[in-house]
């Protein structure tokens, strides 16, 4: 092999070794990333539950206010 081919093969070996290192690092981080994503998902689910309760509370307040208006004779004042 000539020097140019040898240099190109050496560059390829360096790139493959660098990629191997990066893959190893990513594989090592995978459990931590999965744990973080699970924690975020639990937080979003909990927030979704609280938001749902808040919406139902708002709807209940509107219905209660409408019922109070009707029971207080509010419809009698409309011409």
N, C-alpha and C positions, 0 to 999 in steps of 0.2 A: 504494500500500500504506500501511496505517496503521502507526503506531509499534510497536504490539504485534506485528504480523506480522513487521516488520523485526527486532525484537529476538529473536523466536523463530527466525527464519532465521539470524541471527548466532550464536545459541547452537548451532544445528545445525552450522554451519560450524566452529565451535570444536571441537565434539565429533568431527567427521569429521577435522579436522586432528590432533587428539590421537590418534585411533585410527590414523591414517596413520603418525604418529611411532612409536607402539607396534609396529605391524606391521613397520616398517623396522628397529627395534631387534631384534625377534625374528628376523627374517630374517638379520640380521648375526650373531646368536648361534648360529644353527642349526648351522653347521659345527663350532663348538666343542662344542656339546652332543652332536652325533653322534660326535665324536672321544672325548669322555668316556664315552659309552655303550659304544662299541667297546672302550675300555680296560677298563671294568668287566666287559663280557662275556668278554673274554679272561682276566681274573683269575678270574672265576667258573668258567670252563671248566678252568683250571689247578687251582683248588681242588677241583673235582669229580674230576679225575684223581687228585689226591693222596688224597682221601677214599676213592675206590674202591680204591686200592692198600692203604690202611690197613685197610679192611674185609676184603680178601682176606688180608692178613697175619693178622688176628684169626682168621679162619676156619681158616687153615692152622695156627695155633698150637693151636687147639682140637682139630683133627684129629690133630696130632702128639701132643698130650697124651693123647688117647684111645688112640692106637696104642701109646704108651709104657706106658699103664696095662694094656692087653691083653697086650702082649709081656712085661711084668714079672709076669704071672700074676695080675693083679688080679681077674680073673673067678673064679679058683679060691677066693678067700676069701669069696665071696658064698654064703650057705647055700641 
